[in-house]
Amino acid sequence: MKATVFKEHGSVDNLVYTDFAEPEISPSEVLVKVKACGINHLDIWVREGI
């Protein structure tokens, strides 16, 4: 699957769109496919390391 990840805090240039391993799930779990999501200020602050 694809994911946008950051490996260090900082500017938006640290975000990388990359392949990511699909998680292993147990029989009692479900895997939800997310087509879109929103971001808020907390997401930006975490990326910036605030």
C-alpha distance matrix in Angstrom:
0.0 3.8 6.7 10.4 12.3 16.0 17.7 21.2 23.0 24.5 24.1 21.3 21.2 19.5 16.3 13.6 10.5 8.4 5.6 5.4 6.4 6.0 9.4 12.5 14.6 18.3 20.3 21.5 18.1 15.8 12.1 12.1 9.9 10.8 11.7 13.8 15.5 18.6 19.8 23.3 25.6 24.6 21.1 23.0 25.5 23.0 21.4 25.1 26.1 28.8
3.8 0.0 3.8 7.1 9.6 13.2 15.4 18.7 20.3 21.3 20.7 17.7 17.5 16.2 12.8 10.2 6.9 5.5 4.5 5.6 8.4 9.0 12.0 15.4 17.5 21.3 23.5 24.2 20.7 18.3 14.5 13.8 11.2 10.8 11.1 12.3 13.8 16.5 17.3 20.8 23.0 22.3 18.6 20.1 22.7 20.5 18.6 22.1 23.5 26.2
6.7 3.8 0.0 3.8 6.1 9.9 12.4 15.5 16.8 18.0 17.6 14.8 15.1 13.3 9.9 8.1 5.6 5.6 6.3 6.0 9.3 10.1 12.2 16.0 17.9 21.7 24.1 24.3 20.6 18.5 14.9 14.0 11.9 10.6 11.4 11.5 11.9 14.1 14.3 17.6 19.6 18.6 15.0 16.5 19.0 16.7 14.9 18.4 19.7 22.4
10.4 7.1 3.8 0.0 3.8 7.1 10.4 12.8 13.7 14.5 13.8 11.0 11.5 9.9 6.3 5.4 4.3 6.3 8.7 8.9 12.5 13.7 15.4 19.2 21.0 24.7 27.2 27.2 23.5 21.5 18.0 16.7 14.7 12.7 13.0 12.0 11.7 13.0 12.3 15.4 16.9 16.2 12.4 13.3 16.0 14.0 11.7 15.1 16.8 19.4
12.3 9.6 6.1 3.8 0.0 3.8 6.7 9.4 10.8 12.3 12.5 10.6 10.9 8.2 5.5 5.4 6.5 7.5 9.8 9.2 12.4 14.2 15.3 19.0 21.1 24.6 27.5 27.4 23.8 22.4 19.1 18.4 17.0 15.2 16.2 15.1 14.2 14.9 13.5 15.9 16.7 15.5 11.8 12.6 14.5 12.0 9.7 13.0 14.1 17.2
16.0 13.2 9.9 7.1 3.8 0.0 3.8 5.7 7.2 8.9 9.8 8.9 9.1 5.7 4.8 6.2 9.0 10.2 12.8 12.3 15.3 17.5 18.2 21.8 23.9 27.3 30.4 30.1 26.6 25.5 22.4 21.7 20.6 18.7 19.6 18.1 16.7 16.8 14.6 16.2 16.2 14.8 11.5 11.5 12.7 10.2 7.4 10.2 11.2 14.6
17.7 15.4 12.4 10.4 6.7 3.8 0.0 3.8 7.0 9.5 11.5 11.6 11.1 7.3 8.0 8.7 11.7 11.9 14.1 13.2 15.8 18.4 18.8 22.1 24.4 27.7 31.0 30.9 27.6 26.9 24.1 23.9 23.1 21.6 22.8 21.6 20.1 20.3 18.0 19.3 18.9 17.1 14.2 14.1 14.5 11.6 9.3 11.4 11.4 15.1
21.2 18.7 15.5 12.8 9.4 5.7 3.8 0.0 3.8 6.5 9.3 10.6 10.4 6.8 8.9 10.8 14.2 15.1 17.6 16.9 19.5 22.0 22.2 25.4 27.6 30.7 34.1 33.6 30.3 29.7 27.1 26.6 25.9 24.0 25.1 23.4 21.6 21.0 18.2 18.9 17.7 16.0 13.6 12.8 12.6 10.1 7.8 8.7 8.5 12.3
23.0 20.3 16.8 13.7 10.8 7.2 7.0 3.8 0.0 3.8 7.1 9.1 10.0 7.3 9.3 12.3 15.6 17.2 20.0 19.3 22.0 24.1 24.2 27.5 29.3 32.4 35.6 34.8 31.4 30.7 28.1 27.3 26.6 24.2 25.2 23.0 20.7 19.6 16.3 16.4 14.7 13.2 11.3 9.9 9.2 7.5 5.1 5.0 5.2 8.8
24.5 21.3 18.0 14.5 12.3 8.9 9.5 6.5 3.8 0.0 3.8 6.8 7.8 6.4 9.0 12.4 15.8 18.0 21.2 21.1 24.2 26.3 26.8 30.3 32.1 35.3 38.4 37.7 34.2 33.1 30.3 29.2 28.1 25.4 25.9 23.4 21.3 19.7 16.4 16.4 14.4 14.0 12.1 9.6 9.5 9.2 6.2 4.6 6.8 9.6
24.1 20.7 17.6 13.8 12.5 9.8 11.5 9.3 7.1 3.8 0.0 3.8 5.2 5.8 8.0 11.5 14.7 17.4 20.9 21.4 24.8 26.7 27.7 31.3 33.1 36.5 39.4 38.7 35.1 33.7 30.7 29.1 27.6 24.7 24.7 22.0 20.1 18.5 15.4 15.6 14.0 14.4 12.3 9.3 10.4 10.9 7.5 6.4 9.7 11.8
21.3 17.7 14.8 11.0 10.6 8.9 11.6 10.6 9.1 6.8 3.8 0.0 3.8 5.3 5.6 9.1 11.7 14.9 18.4 19.2 22.8 24.5 25.7 29.5 31.2 34.7 37.4 36.9 33.1 31.4 28.2 26.5 24.7 21.7 21.3 18.7 17.2 15.8 13.2 14.1 13.4 14.2 11.4 8.9 11.2 11.5 7.9 8.4 11.9 14.0
21.2 17.5 15.1 11.5 10.9 9.1 11.1 10.4 10.0 7.8 5.2 3.8 0.0 3.8 5.5 7.8 10.9 13.7 17.4 18.7 22.3 24.5 26.1 29.8 31.9 35.5 38.4 38.1 34.4 32.7 29.4 28.0 25.9 23.3 22.8 20.7 19.7 18.8 16.5 17.8 17.1 17.7 14.8 12.5 14.5 14.3 10.5 11.0 14.0 16.6
19.5 16.2 13.3 9.9 8.2 5.7 7.3 6.8 7.3 6.4 5.8 5.3 3.8 0.0 3.8 6.3 10.0 12.2 15.6 16.3 19.8 22.1 23.4 27.0 29.2 32.7 35.7 35.5 31.9 30.5 27.3 26.2 24.6 22.2 22.3 20.5 19.2 18.6 16.2 17.6 16.9 16.6 13.6 11.9 13.4 12.3 8.5 9.7 11.9 15.1
16.3 12.8 9.9 6.3 5.5 4.8 8.0 8.9 9.3 9.0 8.0 5.6 5.5 3.8 0.0 3.8 6.8 9.5 13.0 13.7 17.3 19.3 20.7 24.4 26.5 30.1 32.9 32.7 29.0 27.3 24.0 22.8 20.9 18.5 18.5 16.8 15.8 15.6 13.6 15.6 15.8 15.6 12.1 11.1 13.5 12.1 8.6 10.9 13.3 16.2
13.6 10.2 8.1 5.4 5.4 6.2 8.7 10.8 12.3 12.4 11.5 9.1 7.8 6.3 3.8 0.0 3.8 6.0 9.7 11.1 14.8 17.0 19.0 22.7 25.1 28.8 31.5 31.8 28.1 26.4 22.9 21.9 19.8 17.9 17.8 16.8 16.5 17.2 15.9 18.4 19.1 18.7 15.0 14.7 17.0 15.3 12.1 14.6 16.6 19.7
10.5 6.9 5.6 4.3 6.5 9.0 11.7 14.2 15.6 15.8 14.7 11.7 10.9 10.0 6.8 3.8 0.0 3.8 7.3 9.3 13.1 14.8 17.3 21.0 23.2 27.0 29.5 29.9 26.3 24.1 20.5 19.4 16.9 15.2 14.8 14.3 14.8 16.1 15.7 18.8 20.2 20.0 16.1 16.3 19.1 17.4 14.5 17.4 19.4 22.3
8.4 5.5 5.6 6.3 7.5 10.2 11.9 15.1 17.2 18.0 17.4 14.9 13.7 12.2 9.5 6.0 3.8 0.0 3.8 6.3 10.0 12.3 15.0 18.5 21.2 24.9 27.5 28.3 24.8 22.9 19.3 18.8 16.5 15.7 15.8 16.1 16.9 18.7 18.5 21.7 23.1 22.4 18.6 19.2 21.6 19.4 16.7 19.8 21.3 24.4
5.6 4.5 6.3 8.7 9.8 12.8 14.1 17.6 20.0 21.2 20.9 18.4 17.4 15.6 13.0 9.7 7.3 3.8 0.0 3.8 6.8 9.2 12.3 15.5 18.3 22.1 24.6 25.8 22.4 20.6 17.0 17.1 15.0 15.1 15.6 16.7 17.9 20.3 20.5 23.8 25.5 24.4 20.7 21.9 24.2 21.6 19.4 22.7 23.8 26.9
5.4 5.6 6.0 8.9 9.2 12.3 13.2 16.9 19.3 21.1 21.4 19.2 18.7 16.3 13.7 11.1 9.3 6.3 3.8 0.0 3.8 6.4 8.9 12.2 15.1 18.8 21.6 22.6 19.3 17.9 14.5 15.0 13.7 14.0 15.4 16.6 17.2 19.7 19.8 22.9 24.6 23.1 19.6 21.2 23.2 20.2 18.6 22.1 22.6 25.7
6.4 8.4 9.3 12.5 12.4 15.3 15.8 19.5 22.0 24.2 24.8 22.8 22.3 19.8 17.3 14.8 13.1 10.0 6.8 3.8 0.0 3.8 6.2 8.9 12.2 15.8 18.6 20.0 17.0 16.0 12.9 14.4 13.7 15.0 17.0 18.6 19.4 22.1 22.4 25.4 27.2 25.4 22.1 24.1 25.8 22.6 21.4 25.0 25.1 28.1
6.0 9.0 10.1 13.7 14.2 17.5 18.4 22.0 24.1 26.3 26.7 24.5 24.5 22.1 19.3 17.0 14.8 12.3 9.2 6.4 3.8 0.0 3.8 6.6 9.3 13.0 15.5 16.8 13.8 12.4 9.3 11.1 10.8 12.7 15.0 17.1 18.1 21.2 22.0 25.1 27.3 25.5 22.4 24.8 26.6 23.6 22.8 26.5 26.6 29.3
9.4 12.0 12.2 15.4 15.3 18.2 18.8 22.2 24.2 26.8 27.7 25.7 26.1 23.4 20.7 19.0 17.3 15.0 12.3 8.9 6.2 3.8 0.0 3.8 6.3 9.9 12.9 13.9 10.9 10.4 8.1 10.7 11.6 13.6 16.6 18.4 18.8 21.7 22.3 25.1 27.2 24.9 22.2 25.0 26.3 23.1 22.8 26.5 26.2 28.7
12.5 15.4 16.0 19.2 19.0 21.8 22.1 25.4 27.5 30.3 31.3 29.5 29.8 27.0 24.4 22.7 21.0 18.5 15.5 12.2 8.9 6.6 3.8 0.0 3.8 6.9 10.0 11.7 9.5 9.9 8.8 12.2 13.8 16.3 19.4 21.5 22.0 25.0 25.8 28.4 30.5 28.1 25.5 28.5 29.6 26.3 26.3 29.9 29.4 31.8
14.6 17.5 17.9 21.0 21.1 23.9 24.4 27.6 29.3 32.1 33.1 31.2 31.9 29.2 26.5 25.1 23.2 21.2 18.3 15.1 12.2 9.3 6.3 3.8 0.0 3.8 6.7 7.9 5.8 6.9 7.1 10.8 13.2 16.0 19.4 21.5 21.8 24.9 25.9 28.4 30.7 28.2 26.0 29.3 30.4 27.2 27.6 31.3 30.6 32.7
18.3 21.3 21.7 24.7 24.6 27.3 27.7 30.7 32.4 35.3 36.5 34.7 35.5 32.7 30.1 28.8 27.0 24.9 22.1 18.8 15.8 13.0 9.9 6.9 3.8 0.0 3.8 5.4 5.3 7.9 9.7 13.4 16.2 19.1 22.5 24.6 24.9 27.8 28.9 31.1 33.4 30.8 28.9 32.3 33.2 30.0 30.7 34.3 33.4 35.3
20.3 23.5 24.1 27.2 27.5 30.4 31.0 34.1 35.6 38.4 39.4 37.4 38.4 35.7 32.9 31.5 29.5 27.5 24.6 21.6 18.6 15.5 12.9 10.0 6.7 3.8 0.0 3.8 5.6 7.8 10.5 13.9 16.9 20.0 23.3 25.7 26.2 29.2 30.7 33.0 35.5 33.1 31.3 34.8 35.8 32.8 33.6 37.2 36.5 38.2
21.5 24.2 24.3 27.2 27.4 30.1 30.9 33.6 34.8 37.7 38.7 36.9 38.1 35.5 32.7 31.8 29.9 28.3 25.8 22.6 20.0 16.8 13.9 11.7 7.9 5.4 3.8 0.0 3.8 7.0 10.4 13.3 16.8 19.5 22.9 25.0 25.0 27.8 29.2 31.2 33.7 31.2 29.7 33.3 34.2 31.3 32.5 36.0 35.1 36.5
18.1 20.7 20.6 23.5 23.8 26.6 27.6 30.3 31.4 34.2 35.1 33.1 34.4 31.9 29.0 28.1 26.3 24.8 22.4 19.3 17.0 13.8 10.9 9.5 5.8 5.3 5.6 3.8 0.0 3.8 6.9 9.8 13.3 15.8 19.4 21.3 21.3 24.2 25.5 27.7 30.2 27.8 26.2 29.8 30.8 27.9 29.0 32.6 31.9 33.3
15.8 18.3 18.5 21.5 22.4 25.5 26.9 29.7 30.7 33.1 33.7 31.4 32.7 30.5 27.3 26.4 24.1 22.9 20.6 17.9 16.0 12.4 10.4 9.9 6.9 7.9 7.8 7.0 3.8 0.0 3.8 6.3 9.8 12.6 15.9 18.1 18.6 21.7 23.5 25.9 28.7 26.7 24.9 28.4 29.8 27.2 27.9 31.6 31.4 32.9
12.1 14.5 14.9 18.0 19.1 22.4 24.1 27.1 28.1 30.3 30.7 28.2 29.4 27.3 24.0 22.9 20.5 19.3 17.0 14.5 12.9 9.3 8.1 8.8 7.1 9.7 10.5 10.4 6.9 3.8 0.0 3.8 6.6 9.6 12.9 15.2 16.0 19.3 21.1 23.8 26.7 24.9 22.6 25.9 27.7 25.1 25.4 29.1 29.2 30.9
12.1 13.8 14.0 16.7 18.4 21.7 23.9 26.6 27.3 29.2 29.1 26.5 28.0 26.2 22.8 21.9 19.4 18.8 17.1 15.0 14.4 11.1 10.7 12.2 10.8 13.4 13.9 13.3 9.8 6.3 3.8 0.0 3.8 6.3 9.6 11.8 12.7 16.1 18.3 21.1 24.3 22.9 20.6 23.9 25.9 23.7 24.0 27.7 28.1 29.6
9.9 11.2 11.9 14.7 17.0 20.6 23.1 25.9 26.6 28.1 27.6 24.7 25.9 24.6 20.9 19.8 16.9 16.5 15.0 13.7 13.7 10.8 11.6 13.8 13.2 16.2 16.9 16.8 13.3 9.8 6.6 3.8 0.0 3.8 6.4 9.3 11.1 14.8 17.2 20.5 23.7 22.8 20.2 23.1 25.5 23.6 23.3 27.0 27.9 29.5
10.8 10.8 10.6 12.7 15.2 18.7 21.6 24.0 24.2 25.4 24.7 21.7 23.3 22.2 18.5 17.9 15.2 15.7 15.1 14.0 15.0 12.7 13.6 16.3 16.0 19.1 20.0 19.5 15.8 12.6 9.6 6.3 3.8 0.0 3.8 5.7 7.3 11.0 13.6 16.9 20.3 19.7 17.1 19.8 22.5 20.9 20.6 24.2 25.4 26.8
11.7 11.1 11.4 13.0 16.2 19.6 22.8 25.1 25.2 25.9 24.7 21.3 22.8 22.3 18.5 17.8 14.8 15.8 15.6 15.4 17.0 15.0 16.6 19.4 19.4 22.5 23.3 22.9 19.4 15.9 12.9 9.6 6.4 3.8 0.0 3.8 7.1 10.7 13.7 17.3 20.7 20.8 18.1 20.3 23.4 22.2 21.5 24.9 26.6 28.0
13.8 12.3 11.5 12.0 15.1 18.1 21.6 23.4 23.0 23.4 22.0 18.7 20.7 20.5 16.8 16.8 14.3 16.1 16.7 16.6 18.6 17.1 18.4 21.5 21.5 24.6 25.7 25.0 21.3 18.1 15.2 11.8 9.3 5.7 3.8 0.0 3.8 7.0 10.2 13.7 17.2 17.6 15.1 17.1 20.3 19.6 18.9 22.1 24.0 25.1
15.5 13.8 11.9 11.7 14.2 16.7 20.1 21.6 20.7 21.3 20.1 17.2 19.7 19.2 15.8 16.5 14.8 16.9 17.9 17.2 19.4 18.1 18.8 22.0 21.8 24.9 26.2 25.0 21.3 18.6 16.0 12.7 11.1 7.3 7.1 3.8 0.0 3.8 6.8 10.2 13.7 14.0 11.7 14.0 17.0 16.4 16.2 19.3 21.1 21.9
18.6 16.5 14.1 13.0 14.9 16.8 20.3 21.0 19.6 19.7 18.5 15.8 18.8 18.6 15.6 17.2 16.1 18.7 20.3 19.7 22.1 21.2 21.7 25.0 24.9 27.8 29.2 27.8 24.2 21.7 19.3 16.1 14.8 11.0 10.7 7.0 3.8 0.0 3.8 6.8 10.5 11.4 9.6 11.5 14.6 14.7 14.7 17.4 19.3 19.6
19.8 17.3 14.3 12.3 13.5 14.6 18.0 18.2 16.3 16.4 15.4 13.2 16.5 16.2 13.6 15.9 15.7 18.5 20.5 19.8 22.4 22.0 22.3 25.8 25.9 28.9 30.7 29.2 25.5 23.5 21.1 18.3 17.2 13.6 13.7 10.2 6.8 3.8 0.0 3.8 7.0 8.0 6.1 7.8 10.8 11.2 11.3 13.7 15.7 15.9
23.3 20.8 17.6 15.4 15.9 16.2 19.3 18.9 16.4 16.4 15.6 14.1 17.8 17.6 15.6 18.4 18.8 21.7 23.8 22.9 25.4 25.1 25.1 28.4 28.4 31.1 33.0 31.2 27.7 25.9 23.8 21.1 20.5 16.9 17.3 13.7 10.2 6.8 3.8 0.0 3.8 5.5 5.5 6.8 9.0 10.4 11.3 12.9 14.6 13.9
25.6 23.0 19.6 16.9 16.7 16.2 18.9 17.7 14.7 14.4 14.0 13.4 17.1 16.9 15.8 19.1 20.2 23.1 25.5 24.6 27.2 27.3 27.2 30.5 30.7 33.4 35.5 33.7 30.2 28.7 26.7 24.3 23.7 20.3 20.7 17.2 13.7 10.5 7.0 3.8 0.0 3.8 5.4 5.1 6.1 8.6 9.9 10.5 12.1 10.8
24.6 22.3 18.6 16.2 15.5 14.8 17.1 16.0 13.2 14.0 14.4 14.2 17.7 16.6 15.6 18.7 20.0 22.4 24.4 23.1 25.4 25.5 24.9 28.1 28.2 30.8 33.1 31.2 27.8 26.7 24.9 22.9 22.8 19.7 20.8 17.6 14.0 11.4 8.0 5.5 3.8 0.0 3.8 5.4 5.0 6.1 8.6 9.7 10.3 9.1
21.1 18.6 15.0 12.4 11.8 11.5 14.2 13.6 11.3 12.1 12.3 11.4 14.8 13.6 12.1 15.0 16.1 18.6 20.7 19.6 22.1 22.4 22.2 25.5 26.0 28.9 31.3 29.7 26.2 24.9 22.6 20.6 20.2 17.1 18.1 15.1 11.7 9.6 6.1 5.5 5.4 3.8 0.0 3.8 5.5 5.2 6.3 8.7 9.9 10.2
23.0 20.1 16.5 13.3 12.6 11.5 14.1 12.8 9.9 9.6 9.3 8.9 12.5 11.9 11.1 14.7 16.3 19.2 21.9 21.2 24.1 24.8 25.0 28.5 29.3 32.3 34.8 33.3 29.8 28.4 25.9 23.9 23.1 19.8 20.3 17.1 14.0 11.5 7.8 6.8 5.1 5.4 3.8 0.0 3.8 5.5 5.1 6.2 8.6 8.7
25.5 22.7 19.0 16.0 14.5 12.7 14.5 12.6 9.2 9.5 10.4 11.2 14.5 13.4 13.5 17.0 19.1 21.6 24.2 23.2 25.8 26.6 26.3 29.6 30.4 33.2 35.8 34.2 30.8 29.8 27.7 25.9 25.5 22.5 23.4 20.3 17.0 14.6 10.8 9.0 6.1 5.0 5.5 3.8 0.0 3.8 5.4 5.0 6.0 5.1
23.0 20.5 16.7 14.0 12.0 10.2 11.6 10.1 7.5 9.2 10.9 11.5 14.3 12.3 12.1 15.3 17.4 19.4 21.6 20.2 22.6 23.6 23.1 26.3 27.2 30.0 32.8 31.3 27.9 27.2 25.1 23.7 23.6 20.9 22.2 19.6 16.4 14.7 11.2 10.4 8.6 6.1 5.2 5.5 3.8 0.0 3.8 5.4 5.0 6.0
21.4 18.6 14.9 11.7 9.7 7.4 9.3 7.8 5.1 6.2 7.5 7.9 10.5 8.5 8.6 12.1 14.5 16.7 19.4 18.6 21.4 22.8 22.8 26.3 27.6 30.7 33.6 32.5 29.0 27.9 25.4 24.0 23.3 20.6 21.5 18.9 16.2 14.7 11.3 11.3 9.9 8.6 6.3 5.1 5.4 3.8 0.0 3.8 5.5 7.8
25.1 22.1 18.4 15.1 13.0 10.2 11.4 8.7 5.0 4.6 6.4 8.4 11.0 9.7 10.9 14.6 17.4 19.8 22.7 22.1 25.0 26.5 26.5 29.9 31.3 34.3 37.2 36.0 32.6 31.6 29.1 27.7 27.0 24.2 24.9 22.1 19.3 17.4 13.7 12.9 10.5 9.7 8.7 6.2 5.0 5.4 3.8 0.0 3.8 5.6
26.1 23.5 19.7 16.8 14.1 11.2 11.4 8.5 5.2 6.8 9.7 11.9 14.0 11.9 13.3 16.6 19.4 21.3 23.8 22.6 25.1 26.6 26.2 29.4 30.6 33.4 36.5 35.1 31.9 31.4 29.2 28.1 27.9 25.4 26.6 24.0 21.1 19.3 15.7 14.6 12.1 10.3 9.9 8.6 6.0 5.0 5.5 3.8 0.0 3.8
28.8 26.2 22.4 19.4 17.2 14.6 15.1 12.3 8.8 9.6 11.8 14.0 16.6 15.1 16.2 19.7 22.3 24.4 26.9 25.7 28.1 29.3 28.7 31.8 32.7 35.3 38.2 36.5 33.3 32.9 30.9 29.6 29.5 26.8 28.0 25.1 21.9 19.6 15.9 13.9 10.8 9.1 10.2 8.7 5.1 6.0 7.8 5.6 3.8 0.0
